[in-house]
Amino acid sequence: MVMRAKAVELTVSASPFYPFASYRLNWLQCNSVQDLNYHFAAIEEHLAVPESEETWDKLASAITRLKSLADNGAAEFPSEFVSLVRGVARPLILCVNSERSKLSGVSLELFFSLCQSLQSSFAPLIPVFLPTLLSQCMRSNKVFSARGRACVIEIIGSTRLPVILTYVLNSVKDKSVAMRLAAAEAALACLNACDPGELVKGVRQGEIESIIKATIQDPNGDIRKTSRKMFEAYTILNPDRIDTYVFPPRPYKPC
């Protein structure tokens, strides 16, 4: 017989993501895969409901319960938990993109918990969610965009996954200044957080150099400033590469 964790009702104080009021939730403790599947089934059912004026608060509550799972044991079973989260990717992405500030904010807080609890096991979720999270950085509402940037930086710092650079590289030439700046800041965070040994070889080395080249001549001053910081960090990480990178050899032309 599997013992089910008790759900304890708590009040969570207001946060920058949903500052309007305290939020009541059922605090879920996950002690086994059976617990995880049991609690997740109910969460998945509530996430399947389309967002409307009548349902958005229920969606927010379901996401908060999922966050509670992430904070309280689900990450001890990373392969099963990640697989379940991937299975509800579509409703989670829709909630992140919601125009309702509280619902979008709760959704982003979920990703704070996911990356902090899963750490490097968050890797399979990068291609599923990171493009959407990056896109939050160019939302016209400054509150939404600031949340998106904070979330991306937290994912980099908690997971230390250099594969994030691939998605950053795709964003540094975006038409949106806000997106380009967020991408540059994300690349700098990768240089400061990821394993140096992984950054100075192969694909990652090329991605870093391409990002620096793309941002150092950007029309926006803040992006150029961030690019210079990237170059300084890269100089420390890979000093033997700098001469070739900055002054590539020219083909010999006989007189």
Short mmCIF file of the C-alpha atoms (twelve columns), coordinates in Angstrom:
data_MODEL
# 
_entry.id   MODEL 
# 
loop_
_atom_site.group_PDB 
_atom_site.id 
_atom_site.type_symbol 
_atom_site.label_atom_id 
_atom_site.label_alt_id 
_atom_site.label_comp_id 
_atom_site.label_asym_id 
_atom_site.label_seq_id 
_atom_site.Cartn_x 
_atom_site.Cartn_y 
_atom_site.Cartn_z 
_atom_site.pdbx_PDB_model_num 
ATOM 1   C CA . MET A 1   0.000   0.000  0.000   1 
ATOM 2   C CA . VAL A 2   1.391   3.384  -1.037  1 
ATOM 3   C CA . MET A 3   1.200   6.134  1.553   1 
ATOM 4   C CA . ARG A 4   -0.110  9.387  0.121   1 
ATOM 5   C CA . ALA A 5   1.406   12.662 1.235   1 
ATOM 6   C CA . LYS A 6   -0.919  14.972 3.057   1 
ATOM 7   C CA . ALA A 7   -1.856  18.253 1.457   1 
ATOM 8   C CA . VAL A 8   -1.444  21.082 3.948   1 
ATOM 9   C CA . GLU A 9   -3.137  24.395 3.298   1 
ATOM 10  C CA . LEU A 10  -0.744  27.350 3.477   1 
ATOM 11  C CA . THR A 11  -0.790  31.004 2.618   1 
ATOM 12  C CA . VAL A 12  2.006   32.202 0.358   1 
ATOM 13  C CA . SER A 13  2.956   35.843 0.723   1 
ATOM 14  C CA . ALA A 14  2.842   38.169 -2.246  1 
ATOM 15  C CA . SER A 15  5.780   38.090 -4.640  1 
ATOM 16  C CA . PRO A 16  7.008   40.141 -7.601  1 
ATOM 17  C CA . PHE A 17  5.277   37.639 -9.889  1 
ATOM 18  C CA . TYR A 18  1.808   37.835 -8.435  1 
ATOM 19  C CA . PRO A 19  1.819   40.817 -6.072  1 
ATOM 20  C CA . PHE A 20  -1.905  41.424 -5.855  1 
ATOM 21  C CA . ALA A 21  -2.753  39.254 -2.834  1 
ATOM 22  C CA . SER A 22  -1.671  36.287 -0.781  1 
ATOM 23  C CA . TYR A 23  -2.253  33.036 -2.584  1 
ATOM 24  C CA . ARG A 24  -3.692  29.913 -0.953  1 
ATOM 25  C CA . LEU A 25  -2.562  26.517 -2.162  1 
ATOM 26  C CA . ASN A 26  -2.275  22.899 -1.161  1 
ATOM 27  C CA . TRP A 27  1.308   22.163 -0.224  1 
ATOM 28  C CA . LEU A 28  2.177   18.823 -1.836  1 
ATOM 29  C CA . GLN A 29  4.924   16.528 -0.611  1 
ATOM 30  C CA . CYS A 30  6.247   13.978 -3.085  1 
ATOM 31  C CA . ASN A 31  7.958   10.950 -1.537  1 
ATOM 32  C CA . SER A 32  7.749   8.457  -4.397  1 
ATOM 33  C CA . VAL A 33  6.997   8.068  -8.084  1 
ATOM 34  C CA . GLN A 34  3.551   6.878  -7.062  1 
ATOM 35  C CA . ASP A 35  3.001   10.142 -5.181  1 
ATOM 36  C CA . LEU A 36  4.197   12.069 -8.205  1 
ATOM 37  C CA . ASN A 37  1.828   10.325 -10.609 1 
ATOM 38  C CA . TYR A 38  -1.078  10.595 -8.174  1 
ATOM 39  C CA . HIS A 39  -0.757  14.348 -7.664  1 
ATOM 40  C CA . PHE A 40  0.178   15.088 -11.255 1 
ATOM 41  C CA . ALA A 41  -2.952  13.414 -12.640 1 
ATOM 42  C CA . ALA A 42  -5.168  15.971 -10.896 1 
ATOM 43  C CA . ILE A 43  -2.920  18.860 -11.947 1 
ATOM 44  C CA . GLU A 44  -2.922  17.717 -15.575 1 
ATOM 45  C CA . GLU A 45  -6.723  17.558 -15.598 1 
ATOM 46  C CA . HIS A 46  -7.001  21.166 -14.410 1 
ATOM 47  C CA . LEU A 47  -4.385  22.389 -16.902 1 
ATOM 48  C CA . ALA A 48  -6.427  20.957 -19.787 1 
ATOM 49  C CA . VAL A 49  -9.078  23.652 -19.331 1 
ATOM 50  C CA . PRO A 50  -8.873  26.574 -21.822 1 
ATOM 51  C CA . GLU A 51  -8.156  29.957 -20.261 1 
ATOM 52  C CA . SER A 52  -11.161 32.196 -19.728 1 
ATOM 53  C CA . GLU A 53  -12.463 34.694 -17.208 1 
ATOM 54  C CA . GLU A 54  -14.016 31.782 -15.302 1 
ATOM 55  C CA . THR A 55  -11.058 29.373 -15.444 1 
ATOM 56  C CA . TRP A 56  -7.804  31.361 -15.273 1 
ATOM 57  C CA . ASP A 57  -7.679  31.271 -11.483 1 
ATOM 58  C CA . LYS A 58  -8.031  27.476 -11.548 1 
ATOM 59  C CA . LEU A 59  -5.160  27.302 -14.014 1 
ATOM 60  C CA . ALA A 60  -3.046  29.443 -11.702 1 
ATOM 61  C CA . SER A 61  -3.920  27.171 -8.779  1 
ATOM 62  C CA . ALA A 62  -2.928  24.052 -10.756 1 
ATOM 63  C CA . ILE A 63  0.407   25.617 -11.702 1 
ATOM 64  C CA . THR A 64  1.022   26.577 -8.081  1 
ATOM 65  C CA . ARG A 65  0.398   22.965 -7.074  1 
ATOM 66  C CA . LEU A 66  2.862   21.844 -9.730  1 
ATOM 67  C CA . LYS A 67  5.389   24.313 -8.320  1 
ATOM 68  C CA . SER A 68  4.808   22.794 -4.891  1 
ATOM 69  C CA . LEU A 69  5.633   19.353 -6.284  1 
ATOM 70  C CA . ALA A 70  8.855   20.718 -7.769  1 
ATOM 71  C CA . ASP A 71  9.801   22.269 -4.430  1 
ATOM 72  C CA . ASN A 72  8.941   19.236 -2.341  1 
ATOM 73  C CA . GLY A 73  10.430  16.078 -3.699  1 
ATOM 74  C CA . ALA A 74  9.399   15.609 -7.337  1 
ATOM 75  C CA . ALA A 75  12.901  16.496 -8.541  1 
ATOM 76  C CA . GLU A 76  14.182  13.409 -6.701  1 
ATOM 77  C CA . PHE A 77  12.669  11.492 -9.629  1 
ATOM 78  C CA . PRO A 78  13.975  13.642 -12.490 1 
ATOM 79  C CA . SER A 79  13.292  11.428 -15.504 1 
ATOM 80  C CA . GLU A 80  9.682   10.789 -14.507 1 
ATOM 81  C CA . PHE A 81  9.051   14.393 -13.474 1 
ATOM 82  C CA . VAL A 82  10.580  15.890 -16.593 1 
ATOM 83  C CA . SER A 83  8.559   13.536 -18.777 1 
ATOM 84  C CA . LEU A 84  5.336   14.588 -17.053 1 
ATOM 85  C CA . VAL A 85  6.163   18.294 -17.384 1 
ATOM 86  C CA . ARG A 86  6.907   17.861 -21.097 1 
ATOM 87  C CA . GLY A 87  3.483   16.284 -21.439 1 
ATOM 88  C CA . VAL A 88  1.774   19.498 -20.309 1 
ATOM 89  C CA . ALA A 89  4.063   21.809 -22.271 1 
ATOM 90  C CA . ARG A 90  1.314   23.296 -24.418 1 
ATOM 91  C CA . PRO A 91  -0.943  24.528 -21.578 1 
ATOM 92  C CA . LEU A 92  2.078   25.778 -19.627 1 
ATOM 93  C CA . ILE A 93  3.302   27.777 -22.633 1 
ATOM 94  C CA . LEU A 94  -0.177  29.233 -23.114 1 
ATOM 95  C CA . CYS A 95  -0.212  30.293 -19.460 1 
ATOM 96  C CA . VAL A 96  3.241   31.876 -19.704 1 
ATOM 97  C CA . ASN A 97  2.004   33.859 -22.724 1 
ATOM 98  C CA . SER A 98  -1.230  34.892 -20.995 1 
ATOM 99  C CA . GLU A 99  -2.119  38.575 -20.942 1 
ATOM 100 C CA . ARG A 100 -3.265  38.101 -17.358 1 
ATOM 101 C CA . SER A 101 -0.357  39.257 -15.236 1 
ATOM 102 C CA . LYS A 102 -1.067  36.941 -12.316 1 
ATOM 103 C CA . LEU A 103 -1.390  33.806 -14.449 1 
ATOM 104 C CA . SER A 104 1.747   34.602 -16.441 1 
ATOM 105 C CA . GLY A 105 3.640   35.433 -13.256 1 
ATOM 106 C CA . VAL A 106 2.673   32.196 -11.499 1 
ATOM 107 C CA . SER A 107 3.752   30.285 -14.613 1 
ATOM 108 C CA . LEU A 108 7.180   31.909 -14.617 1 
ATOM 109 C CA . GLU A 109 7.579   31.197 -10.914 1 
ATOM 110 C CA . LEU A 110 7.044   27.540 -11.765 1 
ATOM 111 C CA . PHE A 111 10.117  27.639 -13.997 1 
ATOM 112 C CA . PHE A 112 12.153  29.207 -11.204 1 
ATOM 113 C CA . SER A 113 11.288  26.189 -9.063  1 
ATOM 114 C CA . LEU A 114 11.826  23.683 -11.864 1 
ATOM 115 C CA . CYS A 115 15.331  24.875 -12.724 1 
ATOM 116 C CA . GLN A 116 16.357  25.265 -9.079  1 
ATOM 117 C CA . SER A 117 15.174  21.789 -8.115  1 
ATOM 118 C CA . LEU A 118 16.151  19.888 -11.268 1 
ATOM 119 C CA . GLN A 119 19.416  21.753 -11.965 1 
ATOM 120 C CA . SER A 120 21.212  19.979 -14.852 1 
ATOM 121 C CA . SER A 121 18.295  17.526 -15.172 1 
ATOM 122 C CA . PHE A 122 16.355  20.500 -16.554 1 
ATOM 123 C CA . ALA A 123 18.188  19.929 -19.871 1 
ATOM 124 C CA . PRO A 124 15.346  18.112 -21.722 1 
ATOM 125 C CA . LEU A 125 13.068  21.065 -20.972 1 
ATOM 126 C CA . ILE A 126 15.390  23.623 -22.592 1 
ATOM 127 C CA . PRO A 127 14.265  23.114 -26.215 1 
ATOM 128 C CA . VAL A 128 10.628  22.867 -25.119 1 
ATOM 129 C CA . PHE A 129 10.358  26.013 -23.021 1 
ATOM 130 C CA . LEU A 130 13.380  28.294 -23.430 1 
ATOM 131 C CA . PRO A 131 12.266  29.884 -26.748 1 
ATOM 132 C CA . THR A 132 8.973   30.869 -25.105 1 
ATOM 133 C CA . LEU A 133 10.714  32.178 -22.005 1 
ATOM 134 C CA . LEU A 134 13.121  34.220 -24.139 1 
ATOM 135 C CA . SER A 135 10.190  35.667 -26.064 1 
ATOM 136 C CA . GLN A 136 8.825   37.114 -22.811 1 
ATOM 137 C CA . CYS A 137 11.781  39.496 -22.805 1 
ATOM 138 C CA . MET A 138 10.357  41.466 -25.719 1 
ATOM 139 C CA . ARG A 139 6.796   41.867 -24.443 1 
ATOM 140 C CA . SER A 140 5.697   45.491 -24.503 1 
ATOM 141 C CA . ASN A 141 4.670   45.459 -20.844 1 
ATOM 142 C CA . LYS A 142 7.818   46.138 -18.811 1 
ATOM 143 C CA . VAL A 143 6.637   43.984 -15.909 1 
ATOM 144 C CA . PHE A 144 6.212   40.979 -18.197 1 
ATOM 145 C CA . SER A 145 9.552   41.532 -19.923 1 
ATOM 146 C CA . ALA A 146 11.437  41.973 -16.631 1 
ATOM 147 C CA . ARG A 147 9.970   38.712 -15.354 1 
ATOM 148 C CA . GLY A 148 11.059  36.933 -18.518 1 
ATOM 149 C CA . ARG A 149 14.634  38.199 -18.264 1 
ATOM 150 C CA . ALA A 150 14.854  37.245 -14.587 1 
ATOM 151 C CA . CYS A 151 13.550  33.766 -15.357 1 
ATOM 152 C CA . VAL A 152 16.072  33.154 -18.156 1 
ATOM 153 C CA . ILE A 153 18.974  34.330 -15.983 1 
ATOM 154 C CA . GLU A 154 17.820  32.077 -13.146 1 
ATOM 155 C CA . ILE A 155 17.663  29.071 -15.476 1 
ATOM 156 C CA . ILE A 156 21.238  29.742 -16.594 1 
ATOM 157 C CA . GLY A 157 22.527  30.136 -13.058 1 
ATOM 158 C CA . SER A 158 20.723  27.086 -11.680 1 
ATOM 159 C CA . THR A 159 21.285  24.628 -14.526 1 
ATOM 160 C CA . ARG A 160 24.688  25.769 -15.878 1 
ATOM 161 C CA . LEU A 161 23.828  24.213 -19.233 1 
ATOM 162 C CA . PRO A 162 25.974  25.563 -22.103 1 
ATOM 163 C CA . VAL A 163 23.426  24.327 -24.661 1 
ATOM 164 C CA . ILE A 164 21.472  27.482 -23.768 1 
ATOM 165 C CA . LEU A 165 23.966  29.391 -25.930 1 
ATOM 166 C CA . THR A 166 22.433  27.801 -29.033 1 
ATOM 167 C CA . TYR A 167 19.098  29.485 -28.316 1 
ATOM 168 C CA . VAL A 168 20.749  32.745 -27.304 1 
ATOM 169 C CA . LEU A 169 22.639  32.857 -30.610 1 
ATOM 170 C CA . ASN A 170 19.336  32.625 -32.466 1 
ATOM 171 C CA . SER A 171 18.093  35.723 -30.621 1 
ATOM 172 C CA . VAL A 172 21.005  38.169 -30.833 1 
ATOM 173 C CA . LYS A 173 19.979  39.300 -34.339 1 
ATOM 174 C CA . ASP A 174 16.304  39.710 -33.532 1 
ATOM 175 C CA . LYS A 175 14.577  42.911 -34.664 1 
ATOM 176 C CA . SER A 176 13.574  43.668 -31.075 1 
ATOM 177 C CA . VAL A 177 16.152  45.638 -29.092 1 
ATOM 178 C CA . ALA A 178 14.736  44.163 -25.881 1 
ATOM 179 C CA . MET A 179 15.242  40.632 -27.185 1 
ATOM 180 C CA . ARG A 180 18.802  41.354 -28.367 1 
ATOM 181 C CA . LEU A 181 19.695  42.879 -25.000 1 
ATOM 182 C CA . ALA A 182 18.174  39.942 -23.111 1 
ATOM 183 C CA . ALA A 183 20.105  37.533 -25.340 1 
ATOM 184 C CA . ALA A 184 23.365  39.393 -24.728 1 
ATOM 185 C CA . GLU A 185 22.777  39.368 -20.971 1 
ATOM 186 C CA . ALA A 186 21.967  35.654 -21.134 1 
ATOM 187 C CA . ALA A 187 25.187  34.942 -23.026 1 
ATOM 188 C CA . LEU A 188 27.191  36.873 -20.414 1 
ATOM 189 C CA . ALA A 189 25.456  34.876 -17.671 1 
ATOM 190 C CA . CYS A 190 26.441  31.643 -19.452 1 
ATOM 191 C CA . LEU A 191 30.072  32.757 -19.561 1 
ATOM 192 C CA . ASN A 192 29.976  33.414 -15.822 1 
ATOM 193 C CA . ALA A 193 28.014  30.304 -14.790 1 
ATOM 194 C CA . CYS A 194 28.853  27.395 -17.080 1 
ATOM 195 C CA . ASP A 195 31.819  25.048 -16.851 1 
ATOM 196 C CA . PRO A 196 34.752  26.848 -18.539 1 
ATOM 197 C CA . GLY A 197 35.936  23.572 -20.020 1 
ATOM 198 C CA . GLU A 198 32.670  23.237 -21.904 1 
ATOM 199 C CA . LEU A 199 32.811  26.796 -23.235 1 
ATOM 200 C CA . VAL A 200 36.223  26.757 -24.880 1 
ATOM 201 C CA . LYS A 201 35.821  23.875 -27.272 1 
ATOM 202 C CA . GLY A 202 33.866  22.883 -30.348 1 
ATOM 203 C CA . VAL A 203 30.401  24.235 -30.948 1 
ATOM 204 C CA . ARG A 204 30.221  26.364 -27.805 1 
ATOM 205 C CA . GLN A 205 33.404  28.242 -28.645 1 
ATOM 206 C CA . GLY A 206 32.009  29.102 -32.061 1 
ATOM 207 C CA . GLU A 207 28.672  30.176 -30.589 1 
ATOM 208 C CA . ILE A 208 30.312  32.504 -28.074 1 
ATOM 209 C CA . GLU A 209 32.471  34.124 -30.725 1 
ATOM 210 C CA . SER A 210 29.485  34.537 -33.040 1 
ATOM 211 C CA . ILE A 211 27.457  36.161 -30.263 1 
ATOM 212 C CA . ILE A 212 30.251  38.600 -29.465 1 
ATOM 213 C CA . LYS A 213 30.687  39.494 -33.144 1 
ATOM 214 C CA . ALA A 214 26.943  40.042 -33.547 1 
ATOM 215 C CA . THR A 215 26.586  42.242 -30.475 1 
ATOM 216 C CA . ILE A 216 29.786  44.300 -30.441 1 
ATOM 217 C CA . GLN A 217 28.552  46.428 -33.348 1 
ATOM 218 C CA . ASP A 218 24.908  46.593 -32.280 1 
ATOM 219 C CA . PRO A 219 23.306  50.056 -32.619 1 
ATOM 220 C CA . ASN A 220 22.173  49.868 -28.995 1 
ATOM 221 C CA . GLY A 221 24.717  51.094 -26.460 1 
ATOM 222 C CA . ASP A 222 23.623  48.773 -23.660 1 
ATOM 223 C CA . ILE A 223 24.060  45.768 -25.919 1 
ATOM 224 C CA . ARG A 224 27.549  46.908 -26.952 1 
ATOM 225 C CA . LYS A 225 28.453  47.413 -23.285 1 
ATOM 226 C CA . THR A 226 27.288  43.889 -22.460 1 
ATOM 227 C CA . SER A 227 29.225  42.573 -25.454 1 
ATOM 228 C CA . ARG A 228 32.437  44.144 -24.145 1 
ATOM 229 C CA . LYS A 229 31.873  42.377 -20.819 1 
ATOM 230 C CA . MET A 230 31.435  39.135 -22.729 1 
ATOM 231 C CA . PHE A 231 34.683  39.714 -24.570 1 
ATOM 232 C CA . GLU A 232 36.520  40.405 -21.313 1 
ATOM 233 C CA . ALA A 233 35.139  37.219 -19.756 1 
ATOM 234 C CA . TYR A 234 36.001  35.210 -22.868 1 
ATOM 235 C CA . THR A 235 39.544  36.601 -22.815 1 
ATOM 236 C CA . ILE A 236 39.981  35.139 -19.342 1 
ATOM 237 C CA . LEU A 237 38.364  31.820 -20.261 1 
ATOM 238 C CA . ASN A 238 40.195  31.271 -23.533 1 
ATOM 239 C CA . PRO A 239 43.291  33.523 -23.743 1 
ATOM 240 C CA . ASP A 240 45.020  31.338 -26.336 1 
ATOM 241 C CA . ARG A 241 42.155  31.904 -28.743 1 
ATOM 242 C CA . ILE A 242 42.053  35.706 -28.631 1 
ATOM 243 C CA . ASP A 243 44.782  36.497 -31.167 1 
ATOM 244 C CA . THR A 244 43.266  34.173 -33.762 1 
ATOM 245 C CA . TYR A 245 39.750  35.322 -32.972 1 
ATOM 246 C CA . VAL A 246 40.431  39.066 -33.062 1 
ATOM 247 C CA . PHE A 247 43.073  39.016 -35.777 1 
ATOM 248 C CA . PRO A 248 42.302  36.001 -37.980 1 
ATOM 249 C CA . PRO A 249 45.184  35.034 -40.308 1 
ATOM 250 C CA . ARG A 250 44.889  36.379 -43.836 1 
ATOM 251 C CA . PRO A 251 45.604  34.144 -46.829 1 
ATOM 252 C CA . TYR A 252 49.100  34.596 -48.202 1 
ATOM 253 C CA . LYS A 253 49.240  36.446 -51.515 1 
ATOM 254 C CA . PRO A 254 52.608  36.360 -53.281 1 
ATOM 255 C CA . CYS A 255 53.867  39.633 -54.715 1 
# 
